[in-house]
Amino acid sequence: MTWTIAFQAEPPGSGGLIGLILRMGPFADAILALLLIFSLVSWTIMLRKWLTFRNIERQSRDFVGIFRKSARLSEVNVACEHYRGTPLSGVFAAAYQELNAQLQNTKNKEGNPGHPVLTERNLAGIQRALQRASAAEISMLERNMSWLATTASVTPFVGLLGTVVGIINAFLGLGLEKTASIQAVAPGIAEALVATAAGLFAAIPAVIGYNQFIHGIKTIASEMDDFATELLNLVERSFG
């Protein structure tokens, strides 16, 4: 008995998503490469931000504990060297430096070696130092956030551009065929839609990451304001 095995030819649209990507033209490949770069950079930024924010949360909790337990501000200033990962240490260091400058200036003017007393003007200077330090720390936290915002807003349109050009090419190729059918145009349209999917794949994580990190920055800014108020009250009670 003779067995005959017939092999069916692979249809043009088969191969799944990988097959579609491999068959795409140079323009579509350039679009996908650009979206891949956006996506990789965004994921790198989000990973680094996540590690940074987790370290800030841990160190801020420990630094506030040391600040509240220490009997002298000089002890907290020494501890700042070990807690550089939290913005609170930078805020405290700026205020401590300004406090020493104000106290030295007060001693030189009064010529009194006793306990110095700070005026409202001196306290206002320390408050300005706290505000400058807080603004500098926020600027550091906001670094590279613009890239996430750009990725979230631009990549869907980049993917749409690839899709529009791909559909145009598909219909141009269809115009050269003698007979028009869905089987002839469907593979080209499917390949074009891959660019839109890639754009959304790059944009959606960037949107989520941007919103989460903006919320985290606002939380840290609120913590710095609370810490600055607590520090300023302590200085006012001690030298007011």
Buried (B, 14 or more C-beta within 10 A) or exposed (E): EEEEEEEEEEEEBEBEEEBBBEBBEEBBEEBBEBBEEBBEBBBEBBEEBBEBBEEBBEBBEBBBEBBEEBEEBEEBBEBBEEBEBBBBBBBBBBBBBBBEBBBEBBEEEEEEEEEBEBEEEBBEBBBEBBBBBBEEBBEEBEEBBEBBEBBBEBBBEBBBBBBEBBBEBBEEEBEEEEEEEEEBBEBBBBBBBBBBEBBBBBBEBBBEBBEBBBEBBEEBBEBBBEBBEEBBEEBBEEBE
